[in-house]
Amino acid sequence: MERELEQRLEAALKERVMNLLMERNPVDVPAALVADEAQRLRNQAKGDLTRAGHSSALELPCRCSRSRRAGGFGWACWSRGDPHQG
């Protein structure tokens, strides 16, 4: 129980530090890098769904937009649209 509390406190501190770092040192990520990562994640999800017995013809569109909190890289991908928009 004590270890769990310590881990939660450490995680909260890490999140606060990372948020401050991102706030004070914004980093622009090239759109091509974001598009490549979005495609990789779509392919991975599609493979996972296929292995789970779902249709391999499933299309997983993605729209990427700028977000300060997205995985620490300043981008978030969501539902439909052009991955190069932001």
CORNOR-V739234 format. One record per pair of residues at least 12 apart in sequence whose ideal C-beta (glycine too) atoms are under 10 Angstrom apart, sorted by the first residue. I is the first residue (numbers start at 1). J is the second residue. D is the distance in whole Angstrom. If there is no record, write none. Layout:
I_J_D / I_J_D
This chain:
15_69_10 / 18_69_9 / 18_72_6 / 19_68_8 / 19_69_8 / 19_72_9 / 21_72_9 / 22_68_6 / 22_69_8 / 22_72_7 / 22_73_9 / 22_74_7 / 23_68_7 / 26_66_10 / 26_68_8 / 26_74_7 / 27_72_9 / 27_73_7 / 27_74_6 / 28_66_9 / 28_74_7 / 28_75_10 / 29_64_10 / 29_66_9 / 29_70_10 / 29_73_5 / 29_74_5 / 29_75_6 / 29_86_10 / 31_64_8 / 31_75_9 / 31_83_8 / 31_84_5 / 31_85_9 / 31_86_7 / 32_83_10 / 32_84_8 / 33_73_9 / 33_75_9 / 34_62_10 / 34_64_5 / 34_65_10 / 34_66_9 / 34_70_10 / 34_73_8 / 34_74_9 / 34_75_5 / 34_76_10 / 34_77_8 / 34_83_7 / 34_84_8 / 34_86_8 / 35_62_9 / 35_64_7 / 35_75_10 / 35_77_10 / 35_82_9 / 35_83_4 / 35_84_6 / 36_83_9 / 37_62_10 / 37_64_9 / 37_71_9 / 37_73_8 / 37_75_8 / 37_77_8 / 37_83_9 / 38_60_10 / 38_61_10 / 38_62_5 / 38_63_9 / 38_64_6 / 38_75_9 / 38_77_5 / 38_83_5 / 38_84_10 / 39_60_10 / 39_62_8 / 39_83_7 / 41_60_9 / 41_62_8 / 41_77_7 / 42_58_10 / 42_59_9 / 42_60_5 / 42_61_8 / 42_62_6 / 42_77_9 / 42_83_9 / 43_60_9 / 44_60_10 / 45_58_9 / 45_60_6 / 45_62_10 / 46_58_6 / 46_59_9 / 46_60_6 / 60_79_10 / 60_80_10 / 61_77_10 / 61_78_10 / 61_79_7 / 61_80_5 / 61_81_7 / 61_82_9 / 61_83_9 / 62_77_5 / 62_78_7 / 62_79_8 / 62_80_8 / 62_81_7 / 62_82_9 / 62_83_5 / 63_76_9 / 63_77_7 / 63_78_6 / 63_79_6 / 63_80_6 / 63_81_3 / 63_82_7 / 63_83_7 / 63_84_10 / 63_85_6 / 63_86_9 / 64_76_7 / 64_77_5 / 64_78_8 / 64_81_8 / 64_82_8 / 64_83_5 / 64_84_8 / 64_85_7 / 64_86_6 / 65_77_8 / 65_78_7 / 65_81_9 / 65_83_10 / 65_85_7 / 65_86_5 / 66_86_5 / 67_86_9 / 74_86_10
